Amino acid sequence: MQWRYELSDVITIEPGKRGGKPCIRGLRITVYDVLEYLASGMSHADVLREFPYLAEEDIRACLA
C-alpha cells in the first residue's frame, strides 16, 4: 500500500492542467511526455539531464 500512496504523490491529475492528462508532481510535464522520450531512445539519464527538475523516482512512477 505504501507504494500506491507514493505513486499518487508523484502522478497528479488536475482538470485545468494539460487537458487533465496525468502530470508529474503537478508540473506541466506529462507521463506521456516522459514515456515518449523513453520510447524515442532517450535513457533515464538523458531525460534527467534534459529536465533537471525531475527525479529518477518520477521516471519510475511513469513506468509503473
Phi and psi in radians as a Rosetta constraint file:
Dihedral C 1 N 2 CA 2 C 2 CIRCULARHARMONIC -1.009 0.35
Dihedral N 2 CA 2 C 2 N 3 CIRCULARHARMONIC -0.713 0.35
Dihedral C 2 N 3 CA 3 C 3 CIRCULARHARMONIC -1.085 0.35
Dihedral N 3 CA 3 C 3 N 4 CIRCULARHARMONIC -0.725 0.35
Dihedral C 3 N 4 CA 4 C 4 CIRCULARHARMONIC -1.064 0.35
Dihedral N 4 CA 4 C 4 N 5 CIRCULARHARMONIC -0.687 0.35
Dihedral C 4 N 5 CA 5 C 5 CIRCULARHARMONIC -1.113 0.35
Dihedral N 5 CA 5 C 5 N 6 CIRCULARHARMONIC -0.793 0.35
Dihedral C 5 N 6 CA 6 C 6 CIRCULARHARMONIC -1.137 0.35
Dihedral N 6 CA 6 C 6 N 7 CIRCULARHARMONIC -0.687 0.35
Dihedral C 6 N 7 CA 7 C 7 CIRCULARHARMONIC -1.070 0.35
Dihedral N 7 CA 7 C 7 N 8 CIRCULARHARMONIC -0.710 0.35
Dihedral C 7 N 8 CA 8 C 8 CIRCULARHARMONIC -1.218 0.35
Dihedral N 8 CA 8 C 8 N 9 CIRCULARHARMONIC -0.361 0.35
Dihedral C 8 N 9 CA 9 C 9 CIRCULARHARMONIC -1.322 0.35
Dihedral N 9 CA 9 C 9 N 10 CIRCULARHARMONIC -0.512 0.35
Dihedral C 9 N 10 CA 10 C 10 CIRCULARHARMONIC -1.538 0.35
Dihedral N 10 CA 10 C 10 N 11 CIRCULARHARMONIC -0.813 0.35
Dihedral C 10 N 11 CA 11 C 11 CIRCULARHARMONIC -1.703 0.35
Dihedral N 11 CA 11 C 11 N 12 CIRCULARHARMONIC 2.076 0.35
Dihedral C 11 N 12 CA 12 C 12 CIRCULARHARMONIC -2.156 0.35
Dihedral N 12 CA 12 C 12 N 13 CIRCULARHARMONIC 2.647 0.35
Dihedral C 12 N 13 CA 13 C 13 CIRCULARHARMONIC -2.240 0.35
Dihedral N 13 CA 13 C 13 N 14 CIRCULARHARMONIC 2.131 0.35
Dihedral C 13 N 14 CA 14 C 14 CIRCULARHARMONIC -2.204 0.35
Dihedral N 14 CA 14 C 14 N 15 CIRCULARHARMONIC 2.130 0.35
Dihedral C 14 N 15 CA 15 C 15 CIRCULARHARMONIC -0.903 0.35
Dihedral N 15 CA 15 C 15 N 16 CIRCULARHARMONIC -0.635 0.35
Dihedral C 15 N 16 CA 16 C 16 CIRCULARHARMONIC -1.551 0.35
Dihedral N 16 CA 16 C 16 N 17 CIRCULARHARMONIC 0.010 0.35
Dihedral C 16 N 17 CA 17 C 17 CIRCULARHARMONIC -1.987 0.35
Dihedral N 17 CA 17 C 17 N 18 CIRCULARHARMONIC 2.151 0.35
Dihedral C 17 N 18 CA 18 C 18 CIRCULARHARMONIC 0.908 0.35
Dihedral N 18 CA 18 C 18 N 19 CIRCULARHARMONIC 0.679 0.35
Dihedral C 18 N 19 CA 19 C 19 CIRCULARHARMONIC 1.158 0.35
Dihedral N 19 CA 19 C 19 N 20 CIRCULARHARMONIC 0.410 0.35
Dihedral C 19 N 20 CA 20 C 20 CIRCULARHARMONIC 1.395 0.35
Dihedral N 20 CA 20 C 20 N 21 CIRCULARHARMONIC 0.158 0.35
Dihedral C 20 N 21 CA 21 C 21 CIRCULARHARMONIC -1.265 0.35
Dihedral N 21 CA 21 C 21 N 22 CIRCULARHARMONIC 2.645 0.35
Dihedral C 21 N 22 CA 22 C 22 CIRCULARHARMONIC -1.096 0.35
Dihedral N 22 CA 22 C 22 N 23 CIRCULARHARMONIC 2.208 0.35
Dihedral C 22 N 23 CA 23 C 23 CIRCULARHARMONIC -2.005 0.35
Dihedral N 23 CA 23 C 23 N 24 CIRCULARHARMONIC 2.905 0.35
Dihedral C 23 N 24 CA 24 C 24 CIRCULARHARMONIC -1.663 0.35
Dihedral N 24 CA 24 C 24 N 25 CIRCULARHARMONIC 2.071 0.35
Dihedral C 24 N 25 CA 25 C 25 CIRCULARHARMONIC 0.831 0.35
Dihedral N 25 CA 25 C 25 N 26 CIRCULARHARMONIC 0.631 0.35
Dihedral C 25 N 26 CA 26 C 26 CIRCULARHARMONIC 1.343 0.35
Dihedral N 26 CA 26 C 26 N 27 CIRCULARHARMONIC 0.037 0.35
Dihedral C 26 N 27 CA 27 C 27 CIRCULARHARMONIC -1.335 0.35
Dihedral N 27 CA 27 C 27 N 28 CIRCULARHARMONIC 3.066 0.35
Dihedral C 27 N 28 CA 28 C 28 CIRCULARHARMONIC -1.604 0.35
Dihedral N 28 CA 28 C 28 N 29 CIRCULARHARMONIC 0.145 0.35
Dihedral C 28 N 29 CA 29 C 29 CIRCULARHARMONIC -1.658 0.35
Dihedral N 29 CA 29 C 29 N 30 CIRCULARHARMONIC 2.240 0.35
Dihedral C 29 N 30 CA 30 C 30 CIRCULARHARMONIC -1.616 0.35
Dihedral N 30 CA 30 C 30 N 31 CIRCULARHARMONIC 2.853 0.35
Dihedral C 30 N 31 CA 31 C 31 CIRCULARHARMONIC -1.007 0.35
Dihedral N 31 CA 31 C 31 N 32 CIRCULARHARMONIC -0.722 0.35
Dihedral C 31 N 32 CA 32 C 32 CIRCULARHARMONIC -1.089 0.35
Dihedral N 32 CA 32 C 32 N 33 CIRCULARHARMONIC -0.662 0.35
Dihedral C 32 N 33 CA 33 C 33 CIRCULARHARMONIC -1.018 0.35
Dihedral N 33 CA 33 C 33 N 34 CIRCULARHARMONIC -0.875 0.35
Dihedral C 33 N 34 CA 34 C 34 CIRCULARHARMONIC -1.082 0.35
Dihedral N 34 CA 34 C 34 N 35 CIRCULARHARMONIC -0.770 0.35
Dihedral C 34 N 35 CA 35 C 35 CIRCULARHARMONIC -1.106 0.35
Dihedral N 35 CA 35 C 35 N 36 CIRCULARHARMONIC -0.653 0.35
Dihedral C 35 N 36 CA 36 C 36 CIRCULARHARMONIC -1.123 0.35
Dihedral N 36 CA 36 C 36 N 37 CIRCULARHARMONIC -0.741 0.35
Dihedral C 36 N 37 CA 37 C 37 CIRCULARHARMONIC -1.072 0.35
Dihedral N 37 CA 37 C 37 N 38 CIRCULARHARMONIC -0.773 0.35
Dihedral C 37 N 38 CA 38 C 38 CIRCULARHARMONIC -1.146 0.35
Dihedral N 38 CA 38 C 38 N 39 CIRCULARHARMONIC -0.719 0.35
Dihedral C 38 N 39 CA 39 C 39 CIRCULARHARMONIC -1.149 0.35
Dihedral N 39 CA 39 C 39 N 40 CIRCULARHARMONIC -0.487 0.35
Dihedral C 39 N 40 CA 40 C 40 CIRCULARHARMONIC -1.382 0.35
Dihedral N 40 CA 40 C 40 N 41 CIRCULARHARMONIC -0.085 0.35
Dihedral C 40 N 41 CA 41 C 41 CIRCULARHARMONIC 1.973 0.35
Dihedral N 41 CA 41 C 41 N 42 CIRCULARHARMONIC -0.075 0.35
Dihedral C 41 N 42 CA 42 C 42 CIRCULARHARMONIC -1.218 0.35
Dihedral N 42 CA 42 C 42 N 43 CIRCULARHARMONIC 2.464 0.35
Dihedral C 42 N 43 CA 43 C 43 CIRCULARHARMONIC -1.479 0.35
Dihedral N 43 CA 43 C 43 N 44 CIRCULARHARMONIC 2.976 0.35
Dihedral C 43 N 44 CA 44 C 44 CIRCULARHARMONIC -0.995 0.35
Dihedral N 44 CA 44 C 44 N 45 CIRCULARHARMONIC -0.753 0.35
Dihedral C 44 N 45 CA 45 C 45 CIRCULARHARMONIC -1.090 0.35
Dihedral N 45 CA 45 C 45 N 46 CIRCULARHARMONIC -0.674 0.35
Dihedral C 45 N 46 CA 46 C 46 CIRCULARHARMONIC -1.080 0.35
Dihedral N 46 CA 46 C 46 N 47 CIRCULARHARMONIC -0.799 0.35
Dihedral C 46 N 47 CA 47 C 47 CIRCULARHARMONIC -1.096 0.35
Dihedral N 47 CA 47 C 47 N 48 CIRCULARHARMONIC -0.755 0.35
Dihedral C 47 N 48 CA 48 C 48 CIRCULARHARMONIC -1.162 0.35
Dihedral N 48 CA 48 C 48 N 49 CIRCULARHARMONIC -0.593 0.35
Dihedral C 48 N 49 CA 49 C 49 CIRCULARHARMONIC -1.203 0.35
Dihedral N 49 CA 49 C 49 N 50 CIRCULARHARMONIC -0.712 0.35
Dihedral C 49 N 50 CA 50 C 50 CIRCULARHARMONIC -1.234 0.35
Dihedral N 50 CA 50 C 50 N 51 CIRCULARHARMONIC -0.590 0.35
Dihedral C 50 N 51 CA 51 C 51 CIRCULARHARMONIC -2.216 0.35
Dihedral N 51 CA 51 C 51 N 52 CIRCULARHARMONIC 1.388 0.35
Dihedral C 51 N 52 CA 52 C 52 CIRCULARHARMONIC -1.116 0.35
Dihedral N 52 CA 52 C 52 N 53 CIRCULARHARMONIC -0.248 0.35
Dihedral C 52 N 53 CA 53 C 53 CIRCULARHARMONIC -1.444 0.35
Dihedral N 53 CA 53 C 53 N 54 CIRCULARHARMONIC -0.092 0.35
Dihedral C 53 N 54 CA 54 C 54 CIRCULARHARMONIC -1.577 0.35
Dihedral N 54 CA 54 C 54 N 55 CIRCULARHARMONIC 2.775 0.35
Dihedral C 54 N 55 CA 55 C 55 CIRCULARHARMONIC -2.146 0.35
Dihedral N 55 CA 55 C 55 N 56 CIRCULARHARMONIC 2.813 0.35
Dihedral C 55 N 56 CA 56 C 56 CIRCULARHARMONIC -0.950 0.35
Dihedral N 56 CA 56 C 56 N 57 CIRCULARHARMONIC -0.662 0.35
Dihedral C 56 N 57 CA 57 C 57 CIRCULARHARMONIC -1.077 0.35
Dihedral N 57 CA 57 C 57 N 58 CIRCULARHARMONIC -0.577 0.35
Dihedral C 57 N 58 CA 58 C 58 CIRCULARHARMONIC -1.125 0.35
Dihedral N 58 CA 58 C 58 N 59 CIRCULARHARMONIC -0.765 0.35
Dihedral C 58 N 59 CA 59 C 59 CIRCULARHARMONIC -1.140 0.35
Dihedral N 59 CA 59 C 59 N 60 CIRCULARHARMONIC -0.761 0.35
Dihedral C 59 N 60 CA 60 C 60 CIRCULARHARMONIC -1.079 0.35
Dihedral N 60 CA 60 C 60 N 61 CIRCULARHARMONIC -0.648 0.35
Dihedral C 60 N 61 CA 61 C 61 CIRCULARHARMONIC -1.130 0.35
Dihedral N 61 CA 61 C 61 N 62 CIRCULARHARMONIC -0.636 0.35
Dihedral C 61 N 62 CA 62 C 62 CIRCULARHARMONIC -1.132 0.35
Dihedral N 62 CA 62 C 62 N 63 CIRCULARHARMONIC -0.559 0.35
Dihedral C 62 N 63 CA 63 C 63 CIRCULARHARMONIC -1.489 0.35
Dihedral N 63 CA 63 C 63 N 64 CIRCULARHARMONIC -0.203 0.35
